[in-house]
Amino acid sequence: MKHAGRRTLTTLEPVLRALREHPGLVEKSPGTFYVKSKAFLHFHEDPAGLFADVKEDLHTFARYRVSTRAEQKELLARVKRCLSGLAVRGPVHQPERSARGVRDAGPAGSVDR
């Protein structure tokens, strides 16, 4: 089973658009999404249909069929549930700079200059 090519990904455009809107996901290459530095989701094409590999626990991929609208809708719901459970909300917060240009103290009490 090979990774989905650009032509195949165009058939999944509504799904890709929804995934791109999620603040916890970064699309590193077309159709390949990461959570922070970990691979999270990518697509495959096969004569049997279209499939998504999702690393729900950020450790092991599970494969789901996404050939039909119903299957695609279920994938998006699964991703939403998974990311909610992982408490993935978007980019890591960077400390704000004070008026002197020094960052506020980090978790270990260190100060960046």
VENJO-V19713 format. One record per residue. N is the residue number from 1. RES is the residue in one small letter. SS is DSSP state (H for helix, E for strand, L for the rest). OMEGA is omega in radians with two decimals (NA if undefined). D_LAST is the distance of its C-alpha to the last C-alpha in whole Angstrom. Layout:
((N | RES | SS | OMEGA | D_LAST) (N | RES | SS | OMEGA | D_LAST))
This chain:
((1 | m | L | -3.07 | 50) (2 | k | E | 3.07 | 48) (3 | h | E | -3.11 | 45) (4 | a | L | 3.09 | 45) (5 | g | L | -3.10 | 46) (6 | r | H | -3.13 | 45) (7 | r | H | 3.12 | 48) (8 | t | H | -3.13 | 48) (9 | l | H | 3.12 | 45) (10 | t | H | 3.10 | 46) (11 | t | H | 3.14 | 49) (12 | l | L | -3.04 | 46) (13 | e | H | 3.10 | 44) (14 | p | H | 3.11 | 44) (15 | v | H | -3.14 | 43) (16 | l | H | 3.13 | 40) (17 | r | H | 3.13 | 39) (18 | a | H | 3.12 | 39) (19 | l | H | 3.14 | 37) (20 | r | H | -3.14 | 34) (21 | e | L | -3.11 | 34) (22 | h | L | -3.06 | 33) (23 | p | L | -3.12 | 29) (24 | g | L | -3.08 | 29) (25 | l | L | 3.04 | 30) (26 | v | E | 3.11 | 29) (27 | e | E | -3.08 | 32) (28 | k | E | 3.04 | 31) (29 | s | E | -3.06 | 34) (30 | p | L | 3.09 | 37) (31 | g | L | 3.13 | 39) (32 | t | E | -3.03 | 36) (33 | f | E | 3.13 | 33) (34 | y | E | 2.92 | 31) (35 | v | E | -3.02 | 29) (36 | k | L | -3.10 | 25) (37 | s | L | -3.08 | 26) (38 | k | E | 3.04 | 30) (39 | a | E | -3.07 | 33) (40 | f | E | -3.03 | 34) (41 | l | E | 3.00 | 37) (42 | h | E | -3.03 | 39) (43 | f | E | 3.09 | 43) (44 | h | E | 3.01 | 46) (45 | e | E | -3.06 | 49) (46 | d | E | 3.06 | 53) (47 | p | L | 3.12 | 56) (48 | a | L | 3.12 | 56) (49 | g | E | 3.12 | 54) (50 | l | E | -3.10 | 50) (51 | f | E | 3.05 | 48) (52 | a | E | 2.99 | 44) (53 | d | E | -3.10 | 42) (54 | v | E | 3.11 | 40) (55 | k | L | -3.01 | 38) (56 | e | L | -3.13 | 38) (57 | d | L | -3.07 | 37) (58 | l | L | 3.12 | 34) (59 | h | L | -3.02 | 36) (60 | t | L | 3.11 | 40) (61 | f | L | 2.97 | 41) (62 | a | E | -3.06 | 44) (63 | r | E | 3.12 | 46) (64 | y | E | 3.08 | 47) (65 | r | E | -3.13 | 50) (66 | v | L | -3.10 | 49) (67 | s | L | -3.10 | 52) (68 | t | L | 3.10 | 53) (69 | r | H | 3.14 | 51) (70 | a | H | 3.12 | 52) (71 | e | H | 3.12 | 50) (72 | q | H | 3.10 | 47) (73 | k | H | 3.11 | 47) (74 | e | H | 3.10 | 47) (75 | l | H | -3.13 | 44) (76 | l | H | 3.09 | 42) (77 | a | H | 3.12 | 43) (78 | r | H | 3.14 | 42) (79 | v | H | 3.14 | 39) (80 | k | H | 3.12 | 38) (81 | r | H | -3.10 | 39) (82 | c | H | -3.11 | 37) (83 | l | H | 3.06 | 34) (84 | s | H | 3.12 | 35) (85 | g | H | 3.12 | 35) (86 | l | L | -3.10 | 32) (87 | a | L | 3.09 | 30) (88 | v | L | -3.04 | 29) (89 | r | L | -3.12 | 28) (90 | g | L | -3.09 | 25) (91 | p | L | 3.10 | 22) (92 | v | L | -3.12 | 19) (93 | h | L | 3.05 | 18) (94 | q | L | 3.12 | 14) (95 | p | L | 3.12 | 12) (96 | e | L | 3.09 | 12) (97 | r | E | 3.08 | 10) (98 | s | L | -3.12 | 11) (99 | a | L | 3.13 | 13) (100 | r | L | -3.13 | 10) (101 | g | L | 3.13 | 8) (102 | v | L | 3.12 | 5) (103 | r | E | 3.06 | 7) (104 | d | L | -3.09 | 10) (105 | a | L | 3.11 | 11) (106 | g | L | -3.07 | 12) (107 | p | L | -3.13 | 15) (108 | a | L | 3.14 | 15) (109 | g | L | -3.13 | 13) (110 | s | L | 3.12 | 10) (111 | v | L | 3.07 | 6) (112 | d | L | 3.07 | 4) (113 | r | L | NA | 0))
